[in-house]
Amino acid sequence: MKMDQSDQQSALCKLSDIGVAGKEVRVNTDAGVHWLMIFHREDRLTAWQNACPHQGRALNWAPDKFLFSEEGLLVCCHHGATFDLANGRCSDGPCKGAQLKAVEVVVNDGEVFLKVNQ
């Protein structure tokens, strides 16, 4: 997902809005609408395009509702693929070995923004 200066007009969300289960946010770009998922765990913020590599479907089952395995892996609600939030890699399921598309974000004054390519 290519970003430019015009894409960073407002915050995606407040850092405090990202619960343990993650946050889904909508981003409008020149290329169209993208849905992102942002997770804040162990003082680490990660963001990914909300699209399973298997079929491109959203991983959540409802807004801001993501499934997790007992081991803390993100689970696609459609076909059970599991993803490590540290690196986005699928460890099991129909797209084993594939990877989520990472999105760079930054925190400024308690708000989360897309990191703009300079």
A tleap script that builds the chain and sets N, CA, C and O, in Angstrom:
source leaprc.protein.ff14SB
mol = sequence {
  NMET LYS MET ASP GLN SER ASP GLN GLN SER
  ALA LEU CYS LYS LEU SER ASP ILE GLY VAL
  ALA GLY LYS GLU VAL ARG VAL ASN THR ASP
  ALA GLY VAL HIE TRP LEU MET ILE PHE HIE
  ARG GLU ASP ARG LEU THR ALA TRP GLN ASN
  ALA CYS PRO HIE GLN GLY ARG ALA LEU ASN
  TRP ALA PRO ASP LYS PHE LEU PHE SER GLU
  GLU GLY LEU LEU VAL CYS CYS HIE HIE GLY
  ALA THR PHE ASP LEU ALA ASN GLY ARG CYS
  SER ASP GLY PRO CYS LYS GLY ALA GLN LEU
  LYS ALA VAL GLU VAL VAL VAL ASN ASP GLY
  GLU VAL PHE LEU LYS VAL ASN CGLN
}
set mol.1.N position { 0.859 -1.162 0.000 }
set mol.1.CA position { 0.000 0.000 0.000 }
set mol.1.C position { 0.902 1.220 0.000 }
set mol.1.O position { 1.587 1.483 0.989 }
set mol.2.N position { 0.913 1.959 -1.080 }
set mol.2.CA position { 1.747 3.140 -1.200 }
set mol.2.C position { 1.049 4.339 -0.565 }
set mol.2.O position { -0.118 4.619 -0.837 }
set mol.3.N position { 1.795 5.036 0.285 }
set mol.3.CA position { 1.260 6.203 0.964 }
set mol.3.C position { 2.040 7.434 0.519 }
set mol.3.O position { 3.211 7.328 0.152 }
set mol.4.N position { 1.409 8.583 0.550 }
set mol.4.CA position { 2.118 9.836 0.314 }
set mol.4.C position { 1.660 10.852 1.351 }
set mol.4.O position { 0.847 10.522 2.214 }
set mol.5.N position { 2.159 12.066 1.284 }
set mol.5.CA position { 1.833 13.086 2.281 }
set mol.5.C position { 0.335 13.302 2.434 }
set mol.5.O position { -0.126 13.559 3.546 }
set mol.6.N position { -0.435 13.209 1.370 }
set mol.6.CA position { -1.875 13.477 1.461 }
set mol.6.C position { -2.610 12.410 2.259 }
set mol.6.O position { -3.730 12.645 2.711 }
set mol.7.N position { -1.989 11.220 2.444 }
set mol.7.CA position { -2.638 10.150 3.186 }
set mol.7.C position { -2.563 10.356 4.701 }
set mol.7.O position { -3.312 9.723 5.445 }
set mol.8.N position { -1.663 11.238 5.168 }
set mol.8.CA position { -1.501 11.441 6.597 }
set mol.8.C position { -2.193 12.728 7.033 }
set mol.8.O position { -1.543 13.641 7.542 }
set mol.9.N position { -3.502 12.802 6.837 }
set mol.9.CA position { -4.249 13.997 7.187 }
set mol.9.C position { -4.790 13.937 8.601 }
set mol.9.O position { -4.943 14.974 9.247 }
set mol.10.N position { -5.077 12.763 9.085 }
set mol.10.CA position { -5.600 12.647 10.439 }
set mol.10.C position { -5.128 11.333 11.051 }
set mol.10.O position { -4.683 10.427 10.347 }
set mol.11.N position { -5.232 11.251 12.353 }
set mol.11.CA position { -4.792 10.060 13.069 }
set mol.11.C position { -5.677 8.875 12.691 }
set mol.11.O position { -6.868 9.033 12.423 }
set mol.12.N position { -5.075 7.688 12.674 }
set mol.12.CA position { -5.847 6.467 12.451 }
set mol.12.C position { -6.712 6.174 13.662 }
set mol.12.O position { -7.873 5.784 13.533 }
set mol.13.N position { -6.136 6.364 14.837 }
set mol.13.CA position { -6.844 6.141 16.096 }
set mol.13.C position { -5.947 6.631 17.229 }
set mol.13.O position { -4.792 6.993 17.007 }
set mol.14.N position { -6.483 6.638 18.424 }
set mol.14.CA position { -5.672 6.939 19.602 }
set mol.14.C position { -4.987 5.653 20.040 }
set mol.14.O position { -5.562 4.571 19.922 }
set mol.15.N position { -3.785 5.763 20.536 }
set mol.15.CA position { -3.070 4.587 21.027 }
set mol.15.C position { -3.883 3.889 22.114 }
set mol.15.O position { -3.902 2.661 22.190 }
set mol.16.N position { -4.549 4.670 22.946 }
set mol.16.CA position { -5.351 4.106 24.037 }
set mol.16.C position { -6.589 3.354 23.542 }
set mol.16.O position { -7.194 2.603 24.306 }
set mol.17.N position { -6.976 3.543 22.266 }
set mol.17.CA position { -8.131 2.834 21.694 }
set mol.17.C position { -7.794 1.408 21.250 }
set mol.17.O position { -8.686 0.612 20.957 }
set mol.18.N position { -6.502 1.100 21.206 }
set mol.18.CA position { -6.081 -0.222 20.742 }
set mol.18.C position { -6.020 -1.155 21.940 }
set mol.18.O position { -5.071 -1.112 22.722 }
set mol.19.N position { -7.022 -1.986 22.078 }
set mol.19.CA position { -7.059 -2.931 23.186 }
set mol.19.C position { -6.173 -4.129 22.908 }
set mol.19.O position { -5.519 -4.201 21.867 }
set mol.20.N position { -6.154 -5.067 23.840 }
set mol.20.CA position { -5.338 -6.271 23.683 }
set mol.20.C position { -5.760 -7.054 22.444 }
set mol.20.O position { -4.943 -7.733 21.823 }
set mol.21.N position { -7.019 -6.958 22.095 }
set mol.21.CA position { -7.534 -7.710 20.950 }
set mol.21.C position { -7.354 -6.983 19.623 }
set mol.21.O position { -7.749 -7.513 18.585 }
set mol.22.N position { -6.772 -5.789 19.624 }
set mol.22.CA position { -6.510 -5.088 18.378 }
set mol.22.C position { -7.571 -4.081 17.997 }
set mol.22.O position { -8.601 -3.949 18.659 }
set mol.23.N position { -7.297 -3.373 16.913 }
set mol.23.CA position { -8.189 -2.318 16.411 }
set mol.23.C position { -8.196 -2.378 14.892 }
set mol.23.O position { -7.143 -2.510 14.269 }
set mol.24.N position { -9.354 -2.284 14.305 }
set mol.24.CA position { -9.494 -2.219 12.851 }
set mol.24.C position { -9.747 -0.766 12.460 }
set mol.24.O position { -10.589 -0.096 13.059 }
set mol.25.N position { -9.020 -0.279 11.454 }
set mol.25.CA position { -9.202 1.100 11.012 }
set mol.25.C position { -9.294 1.162 9.491 }
set mol.25.O position { -8.703 0.354 8.775 }
set mol.26.N position { -10.045 2.136 9.031 }
set mol.26.CA position { -10.228 2.364 7.599 }
set mol.26.C position { -9.281 3.478 7.157 }
set mol.26.O position { -9.149 4.499 7.833 }
set mol.27.N position { -8.629 3.271 6.020 }
set mol.27.CA position { -7.717 4.265 5.465 }
set mol.27.C position { -8.124 4.543 4.027 }
set mol.27.O position { -8.235 3.624 3.216 }
set mol.28.N position { -8.345 5.808 3.716 }
set mol.28.CA position { -8.642 6.217 2.344 }
set mol.28.C position { -7.346 6.722 1.709 }
set mol.28.O position { -6.702 7.627 2.238 }
set mol.29.N position { -6.974 6.141 0.587 }
set mol.29.CA position { -5.772 6.573 -0.128 }
set mol.29.C position { -6.159 6.907 -1.566 }
set mol.29.O position { -7.297 6.695 -1.985 }
set mol.30.N position { -5.193 7.432 -2.309 }
set mol.30.CA position { -5.438 7.694 -3.731 }
set mol.30.C position { -5.766 6.405 -4.477 }
set mol.30.O position { -6.435 6.431 -5.510 }
set mol.31.N position { -5.291 5.279 -3.948 }
set mol.31.CA position { -5.525 3.977 -4.585 }
set mol.31.C position { -6.840 3.331 -4.141 }
set mol.31.O position { -7.202 2.268 -4.645 }
set mol.32.N position { -7.556 3.955 -3.211 }
set mol.32.CA position { -8.827 3.400 -2.749 }
set mol.32.C position { -8.855 3.208 -1.242 }
set mol.32.O position { -8.015 3.744 -0.519 }
set mol.33.N position { -9.828 2.437 -0.778 }
set mol.33.CA position { -10.025 2.189 0.649 }
set mol.33.C position { -9.256 0.938 1.057 }
set mol.33.O position { -9.286 -0.080 0.365 }
set mol.34.N position { -8.574 1.031 2.184 }
set mol.34.CA position { -7.857 -0.107 2.753 }
set mol.34.C position { -8.280 -0.252 4.207 }
set mol.34.O position { -8.518 0.741 4.895 }
set mol.35.N position { -8.372 -1.482 4.667 }
set mol.35.CA position { -8.666 -1.744 6.068 }
set mol.35.C position { -7.397 -2.271 6.705 }
set mol.35.O position { -6.758 -3.186 6.184 }
set mol.36.N position { -7.038 -1.685 7.838 }
set mol.36.CA position { -5.851 -2.091 8.569 }
set mol.36.C position { -6.252 -2.683 9.909 }
set mol.36.O position { -7.342 -2.422 10.416 }
set mol.37.N position { -5.371 -3.473 10.467 }
set mol.37.CA position { -5.536 -3.966 11.834 }
set mol.37.C position { -4.267 -3.600 12.580 }
set mol.37.O position { -3.155 -3.821 12.101 }
set mol.38.N position { -4.458 -3.036 13.763 }
set mol.38.CA position { -3.347 -2.550 14.565 }
set mol.38.C position { -3.388 -3.261 15.915 }
set mol.38.O position { -4.442 -3.383 16.538 }
set mol.39.N position { -2.215 -3.730 16.354 }
set mol.39.CA position { -2.115 -4.436 17.626 }
set mol.39.C position { -1.040 -3.788 18.483 }
set mol.39.O position { 0.008 -3.378 17.985 }
set mol.40.N position { -1.316 -3.702 19.780 }
set mol.40.CA position { -0.372 -3.129 20.733 }
set mol.40.C position { -0.161 -4.160 21.830 }
set mol.40.O position { -0.990 -4.328 22.724 }
set mol.41.N position { 0.971 -4.845 21.736 }
set mol.41.CA position { 1.274 -5.903 22.707 }
set mol.41.C position { 2.709 -5.776 23.170 }
set mol.41.O position { 3.618 -5.534 22.376 }
set mol.42.N position { 2.898 -5.943 24.474 }
set mol.42.CA position { 4.232 -5.894 25.071 }
set mol.42.C position { 4.993 -4.646 24.614 }
set mol.42.O position { 6.161 -4.729 24.236 }
set mol.43.N position { 4.335 -3.511 24.652 }
set mol.43.CA position { 4.918 -2.216 24.260 }
set mol.43.C position { 5.376 -2.171 22.807 }
set mol.43.O position { 6.196 -1.326 22.446 }
set mol.44.N position { 4.862 -3.065 21.970 }
set mol.44.CA position { 5.202 -3.067 20.550 }
set mol.44.C position { 3.929 -2.856 19.739 }
set mol.44.O position { 2.918 -3.524 19.957 }
set mol.45.N position { 3.998 -1.923 18.807 }
set mol.45.CA position { 2.874 -1.610 17.938 }
set mol.45.C position { 3.129 -2.220 16.563 }
set mol.45.O position { 4.154 -1.939 15.942 }
set mol.46.N position { 2.204 -3.056 16.082 }
set mol.46.CA position { 2.314 -3.619 14.738 }
set mol.46.C position { 1.029 -3.344 13.982 }
set mol.46.O position { -0.057 -3.317 14.562 }
set mol.47.N position { 1.164 -3.143 12.689 }
set mol.47.CA position { -0.012 -2.876 11.849 }
set mol.47.C position { 0.113 -3.683 10.557 }
set mol.47.O position { 1.202 -3.848 10.008 }
set mol.48.N position { -1.009 -4.168 10.100 }
set mol.48.CA position { -1.055 -5.030 8.921 }
set mol.48.C position { -2.280 -4.683 8.090 }
set mol.48.O position { -3.273 -4.189 8.624 }
set mol.49.N position { -2.218 -4.938 6.787 }
set mol.49.CA position { -3.433 -4.846 5.989 }
set mol.49.C position { -4.341 -5.967 6.465 }
set mol.49.O position { -3.889 -7.093 6.675 }
set mol.50.N position { -5.605 -5.665 6.633 }
set mol.50.CA position { -6.554 -6.660 7.133 }
set mol.50.C position { -7.041 -7.513 5.965 }
set mol.50.O position { -8.177 -7.384 5.508 }
set mol.51.N position { -6.161 -8.380 5.498 }
set mol.51.CA position { -6.476 -9.268 4.379 }
set mol.51.C position { -5.665 -10.545 4.522 }
set mol.51.O position { -4.435 -10.506 4.530 }
set mol.52.N position { -6.338 -11.658 4.633 }
set mol.52.CA position { -5.663 -12.953 4.736 }
set mol.52.C position { -5.024 -13.286 3.383 }
set mol.52.O position { -5.677 -13.130 2.351 }
set mol.53.N position { -3.776 -13.735 3.362 }
set mol.53.CA position { -3.130 -14.091 2.090 }
set mol.53.C position { -3.824 -15.241 1.359 }
set mol.53.O position { -3.628 -15.410 0.155 }
set mol.54.N position { -4.624 -16.026 2.062 }
set mol.54.CA position { -5.308 -17.168 1.455 }
set mol.54.C position { -6.323 -16.730 0.405 }
set mol.54.O position { -6.261 -17.175 -0.741 }
set mol.55.N position { -7.255 -15.864 0.786 }
set mol.55.CA position { -8.302 -15.426 -0.142 }
set mol.55.C position { -8.541 -13.914 -0.120 }
set mol.55.O position { -9.451 -13.421 -0.787 }
set mol.56.N position { -7.742 -13.188 0.631 }
set mol.56.CA position { -7.891 -11.740 0.678 }
set mol.56.C position { -9.019 -11.244 1.557 }
set mol.56.O position { -9.325 -10.052 1.558 }
set mol.57.N position { -9.642 -12.139 2.304 }
set mol.57.CA position { -10.757 -11.741 3.168 }
set mol.57.C position { -10.239 -11.170 4.479 }
set mol.57.O position { -9.127 -11.479 4.909 }
set mol.58.N position { -11.058 -10.332 5.109 }
set mol.58.CA position { -10.701 -9.744 6.409 }
set mol.58.C position { -10.530 -10.855 7.443 }
set mol.58.O position { -11.241 -11.859 7.410 }
set mol.59.N position { -9.590 -10.668 8.354 }
set mol.59.CA position { -9.326 -11.688 9.364 }
set mol.59.C position { -10.268 -11.610 10.557 }
set mol.59.O position { -10.455 -12.606 11.255 }
set mol.60.N position { -10.863 -10.453 10.803 }
set mol.60.CA position { -11.753 -10.305 11.957 }
set mol.60.C position { -13.154 -10.819 11.632 }
set mol.60.O position { -13.550 -10.898 10.469 }
set mol.61.N position { -13.894 -11.165 12.687 }
set mol.61.CA position { -15.258 -11.672 12.497 }
set mol.61.C position { -16.315 -10.600 12.715 }
set mol.61.O position { -17.482 -10.798 12.376 }
set mol.62.N position { -15.916 -9.468 13.279 }
set mol.62.CA position { -16.781 -8.301 13.473 }
set mol.62.C position { -15.836 -7.118 13.692 }
set mol.62.O position { -14.649 -7.330 13.941 }
set mol.63.N position { -16.331 -5.873 13.607 }
set mol.63.CA position { -15.443 -4.729 13.831 }
set mol.63.C position { -14.682 -4.846 15.158 }
set mol.63.O position { -15.282 -5.029 16.217 }
set mol.64.N position { -13.361 -4.736 15.078 }
set mol.64.CA position { -12.476 -4.810 16.242 }
set mol.64.C position { -12.546 -6.153 16.984 }
set mol.64.O position { -12.148 -6.229 18.146 }
set mol.65.N position { -13.038 -7.192 16.342 }
set mol.65.CA position { -13.158 -8.516 16.974 }
set mol.65.C position { -12.297 -9.517 16.210 }
set mol.65.O position { -12.671 -9.996 15.140 }
set mol.66.N position { -11.132 -9.822 16.789 }
set mol.66.CA position { -10.197 -10.767 16.198 }
set mol.66.C position { -10.121 -12.007 17.077 }
set mol.66.O position { -10.303 -11.928 18.291 }
set mol.67.N position { -9.853 -13.149 16.459 }
set mol.67.CA position { -9.702 -14.403 17.187 }
set mol.67.C position { -8.228 -14.673 17.434 }
set mol.67.O position { -7.380 -14.335 16.608 }
set mol.68.N position { -7.921 -15.293 18.592 }
set mol.68.CA position { -6.550 -15.648 18.928 }
set mol.68.C position { -6.502 -17.072 19.455 }
set mol.68.O position { -7.417 -17.534 20.137 }
set mol.69.N position { -5.413 -17.755 19.123 }
set mol.69.CA position { -5.203 -19.104 19.642 }
set mol.69.C position { -4.733 -19.004 21.091 }
set mol.69.O position { -4.436 -17.916 21.583 }
set mol.70.N position { -4.669 -20.148 21.767 }
set mol.70.CA position { -4.172 -20.169 23.146 }
set mol.70.C position { -2.734 -19.668 23.220 }
set mol.70.O position { -2.302 -19.153 24.251 }
set mol.71.N position { -1.992 -19.821 22.118 }
set mol.71.CA position { -0.593 -19.382 22.068 }
set mol.71.C position { -0.467 -17.894 21.740 }
set mol.71.O position { 0.643 -17.363 21.715 }
set mol.72.N position { -1.584 -17.220 21.491 }
set mol.72.CA position { -1.567 -15.798 21.188 }
set mol.72.C position { -1.426 -15.480 19.709 }
set mol.72.O position { -1.180 -14.328 19.350 }
set mol.73.N position { -1.577 -16.478 18.841 }
set mol.73.CA position { -1.510 -16.246 17.403 }
set mol.73.C position { -2.845 -15.729 16.892 }
set mol.73.O position { -3.904 -16.148 17.359 }
set mol.74.N position { -2.787 -14.817 15.930 }
set mol.74.CA position { -3.994 -14.305 15.292 }
set mol.74.C position { -4.566 -15.406 14.408 }
set mol.74.O position { -3.825 -16.046 13.661 }
set mol.75.N position { -5.882 -15.634 14.485 }
set mol.75.CA position { -6.530 -16.702 13.724 }
set mol.75.C position { -7.521 -16.089 12.739 }
set mol.75.O position { -8.391 -15.311 13.132 }
set mol.76.N position { -7.391 -16.440 11.465 }
set mol.76.CA position { -8.359 -15.993 10.461 }
set mol.76.C position { -9.696 -16.658 10.760 }
set mol.76.O position { -9.772 -17.878 10.909 }
set mol.77.N position { -10.736 -15.860 10.846 }
set mol.77.CA position { -12.051 -16.397 11.217 }
set mol.77.C position { -12.690 -17.228 10.103 }
set mol.77.O position { -13.678 -17.917 10.355 }
set mol.78.N position { -12.160 -17.183 8.886 }
set mol.78.CA position { -12.781 -17.899 7.771 }
set mol.78.C position { -12.251 -19.318 7.577 }
set mol.78.O position { -13.036 -20.249 7.396 }
set mol.79.N position { -10.935 -19.492 7.611 }
set mol.79.CA position { -10.372 -20.812 7.343 }
set mol.79.C position { -9.331 -21.245 8.360 }
set mol.79.O position { -8.652 -22.251 8.156 }
set mol.80.N position { -9.193 -20.500 9.458 }
set mol.80.CA position { -8.349 -20.933 10.560 }
set mol.80.C position { -6.850 -20.751 10.404 }
set mol.80.O position { -6.088 -21.293 11.204 }
set mol.81.N position { -6.401 -20.009 9.404 }
set mol.81.CA position { -4.965 -19.750 9.280 }
set mol.81.C position { -4.497 -18.987 10.518 }
set mol.81.O position { -5.223 -18.132 11.025 }
set mol.82.N position { -3.291 -19.288 11.010 }
set mol.82.CA position { -2.771 -18.626 12.196 }
set mol.82.C position { -1.542 -17.783 11.840 }
set mol.82.O position { -0.704 -18.195 11.037 }
set mol.83.N position { -1.449 -16.600 12.450 }
set mol.83.CA position { -0.393 -15.637 12.136 }
set mol.83.C position { 0.295 -15.157 13.397 }
set mol.83.O position { -0.352 -14.880 14.406 }
set mol.84.N position { 1.618 -15.062 13.328 }
set mol.84.CA position { 2.428 -14.515 14.404 }
set mol.84.C position { 2.434 -12.991 14.249 }
set mol.84.O position { 2.863 -12.483 13.214 }
set mol.85.N position { 1.971 -12.267 15.249 }
set mol.85.CA position { 1.901 -10.804 15.152 }
set mol.85.C position { 3.271 -10.141 15.212 }
set mol.85.O position { 3.386 -8.952 14.918 }
set mol.86.N position { 4.305 -10.874 15.583 }
set mol.86.CA position { 5.650 -10.303 15.610 }
set mol.86.C position { 6.205 -10.120 14.202 }
set mol.86.O position { 6.971 -9.190 13.948 }
set mol.87.N position { 5.812 -11.018 13.275 }
set mol.87.CA position { 6.372 -10.941 11.918 }
set mol.87.C position { 5.335 -11.112 10.797 }
set mol.87.O position { 5.681 -10.983 9.623 }
set mol.88.N position { 4.072 -11.400 11.138 }
set mol.88.CA position { 3.015 -11.534 10.143 }
set mol.88.C position { 2.995 -12.855 9.401 }
set mol.88.O position { 2.179 -13.040 8.498 }
set mol.89.N position { 3.871 -13.775 9.760 }
set mol.89.CA position { 3.993 -15.044 9.040 }
set mol.89.C position { 2.901 -16.029 9.450 }
set mol.89.O position { 2.579 -16.166 10.630 }
set mol.90.N position { 2.340 -16.712 8.454 }
set mol.90.CA position { 1.335 -17.739 8.703 }
set mol.90.C position { 2.048 -19.027 9.106 }
set mol.90.O position { 2.878 -19.549 8.361 }
set mol.91.N position { 1.716 -19.530 10.287 }
set mol.91.CA position { 2.374 -20.731 10.786 }
set mol.91.C position { 1.573 -22.001 10.537 }
set mol.91.O position { 2.112 -23.104 10.633 }
set mol.92.N position { 0.290 -21.853 10.218 }
set mol.92.CA position { -0.537 -23.030 9.967 }
set mol.92.C position { -1.798 -22.609 9.217 }
set mol.92.O position { -2.251 -21.470 9.330 }
set mol.93.N position { -2.354 -23.542 8.451 }
set mol.93.CA position { -3.575 -23.261 7.712 }
set mol.93.C position { -3.345 -23.282 6.217 }
set mol.93.O position { -2.267 -23.668 5.764 }
set mol.94.N position { -4.340 -22.873 5.437 }
set mol.94.CA position { -4.270 -22.977 3.983 }
set mol.94.C position { -3.230 -22.084 3.314 }
set mol.94.O position { -2.926 -22.275 2.137 }
set mol.95.N position { -2.683 -21.117 4.038 }
set mol.95.CA position { -1.668 -20.245 3.437 }
set mol.95.C position { -0.359 -20.307 4.222 }
set mol.95.O position { 0.370 -19.318 4.299 }
set mol.96.N position { -0.065 -21.468 4.803 }
set mol.96.CA position { 1.141 -21.657 5.616 }
set mol.96.C position { 2.373 -21.160 4.869 }
set mol.96.O position { 2.596 -21.504 3.708 }
set mol.97.N position { 3.166 -20.344 5.556 }
set mol.97.CA position { 4.376 -19.785 4.966 }
set mol.97.C position { 4.170 -18.415 4.340 }
set mol.97.O position { 5.137 -17.685 4.124 }
set mol.98.N position { 2.931 -18.057 4.047 }
set mol.98.CA position { 2.632 -16.730 3.474 }
set mol.98.C position { 2.746 -15.687 4.592 }
set mol.98.O position { 2.902 -16.029 5.764 }
set mol.99.N position { 2.666 -14.438 4.214 }
set mol.99.CA position { 2.855 -13.375 5.191 }
set mol.99.C position { 1.825 -12.266 5.015 }
set mol.99.O position { 1.446 -11.922 3.895 }
set mol.100.N position { 1.378 -11.715 6.139 }
set mol.100.CA position { 0.521 -10.534 6.099 }
set mol.100.C position { 1.343 -9.362 5.574 }
set mol.100.O position { 2.565 -9.348 5.719 }
set mol.101.N position { 0.674 -8.368 4.960 }
set mol.101.CA position { 1.371 -7.181 4.462 }
set mol.101.C position { 1.464 -6.152 5.577 }
set mol.101.O position { 0.456 -5.642 6.067 }
set mol.102.N position { 2.691 -5.862 5.961 }
set mol.102.CA position { 2.937 -4.918 7.053 }
set mol.102.C position { 2.673 -3.489 6.603 }
set mol.102.O position { 2.854 -3.144 5.435 }
set mol.103.N position { 2.244 -2.673 7.544 }
set mol.103.CA position { 2.026 -1.248 7.319 }
set mol.103.C position { 2.778 -0.522 8.430 }
set mol.103.O position { 2.603 -0.841 9.606 }
set mol.104.N position { 3.603 0.439 8.072 }
set mol.104.CA position { 4.354 1.173 9.080 }
set mol.104.C position { 3.503 2.287 9.667 }
set mol.104.O position { 2.886 3.074 8.950 }
set mol.105.N position { 3.490 2.327 10.988 }
set mol.105.CA position { 2.760 3.367 11.710 }
set mol.105.C position { 3.694 4.012 12.725 }
set mol.105.O position { 4.697 3.427 13.133 }
set mol.106.N position { 3.342 5.230 13.121 }
set mol.106.CA position { 4.099 5.953 14.140 }
set mol.106.C position { 3.120 6.523 15.156 }
set mol.106.O position { 1.952 6.759 14.848 }
set mol.107.N position { 3.609 6.740 16.364 }
set mol.107.CA position { 2.801 7.342 17.418 }
set mol.107.C position { 3.317 8.751 17.672 }
set mol.107.O position { 4.515 8.972 17.848 }
set mol.108.N position { 2.379 9.704 17.687 }
set mol.108.CA position { 2.708 11.098 17.947 }
set mol.108.C position { 1.657 11.656 18.899 }
set mol.108.O position { 0.472 11.701 18.569 }
set mol.109.N position { 2.092 12.076 20.067 }
set mol.109.CA position { 1.175 12.629 21.076 }
set mol.109.C position { 0.008 11.706 21.371 }
set mol.109.O position { -1.129 12.162 21.499 }
set mol.110.N position { 0.280 10.401 21.482 }
set mol.110.CA position { -0.750 9.445 21.853 }
set mol.110.C position { -1.687 9.044 20.729 }
set mol.110.O position { -2.667 8.336 20.962 }
set mol.111.N position { -1.399 9.488 19.509 }
set mol.111.CA position { -2.227 9.120 18.358 }
set mol.111.C position { -1.386 8.348 17.344 }
set mol.111.O position { -0.186 8.583 17.202 }
set mol.112.N position { -2.044 7.421 16.639 }
set mol.112.CA position { -1.354 6.564 15.676 }
set mol.112.C position { -1.587 7.107 14.265 }
set mol.112.O position { -2.718 7.372 13.858 }
set mol.113.N position { -0.478 7.262 13.532 }
set mol.113.CA position { -0.517 7.760 12.161 }
set mol.113.C position { 0.202 6.788 11.233 }
set mol.113.O position { 1.061 6.021 11.670 }
set mol.114.N position { -0.151 6.824 9.957 }
set mol.114.CA position { 0.623 6.099 8.955 }
set mol.114.C position { 1.992 6.734 8.866 }
set mol.114.O position { 2.123 7.954 8.964 }
set mol.115.N position { 3.018 5.909 8.681 }
set mol.115.CA position { 4.357 6.456 8.448 }
set mol.115.C position { 4.433 6.795 6.969 }
set mol.115.O position { 4.242 5.935 6.109 }
set mol.116.N position { 4.712 8.054 6.688 }
set mol.116.CA position { 4.707 8.534 5.307 }
set mol.116.C position { 6.078 8.324 4.684 }
set mol.116.O position { 7.101 8.636 5.295 }
set mol.117.N position { 6.096 7.784 3.446 }
set mol.117.CA position { 7.355 7.619 2.713 }
set mol.117.C position { 7.900 8.985 2.346 }
set mol.117.O position { 7.212 9.794 1.724 }
set mol.118.N position { 9.109 9.230 2.725 }
set mol.118.CA position { 9.737 10.520 2.440 }
set mol.118.C position { 10.465 10.470 1.117 }
set mol.118.O position { 11.060 11.465 0.701 }
savepdb mol mol.pdb
quit
